[in-house]
Amino acid sequence: MNKFLNLSPLPHTWILDFDGTLVEHNGYKTGEDKWLPGALEFLKSIPEEDYVLILTARFEDFAPEKTKKFLDKYQVRYNQILFNMPQGERVLINDNKPSGLCCAYALTPCRNEGFEKISFKIDENK
C-alpha cells in the first residue's frame, strides 16, 4: 500500500497504533521492541505543533514503563499514550470543513509492514 497524504498547514492530530504498526507485533513479550521499517523516521518527521496520540492494547499493569523507556530511548515525541485499548476496530468519525478540507484519514498497513510506503507533506496552498 503506497499512501501519500497532502496535508494542510493547520496543526494535526496523529492517532497511531503501536504494536504491528510502529513496532514489531508482540516483540516486547519475547525481548525488546524493534521499530518497523520507516516508523521511527516517520514519527520524527511529524511537526512539533502536531498532537501525537499512541494507542496500544498492552496491559497498563505490565507494559507502560518498558514502553515509555523505549520511546524515550529514541527521543520520540508524543503527547499521550493510552494502554488497555480494545483489540477490535478503531473507528474515527470527524466532519469535513466547509472549505472542502478533508479532516480525517485512515491508513491500514498490513501488520509489521512499517512506514516505508507512507509519506506526507504539508501543502501551504491547501
Disulfide bonds with the S-S distance in Angstrom:
none
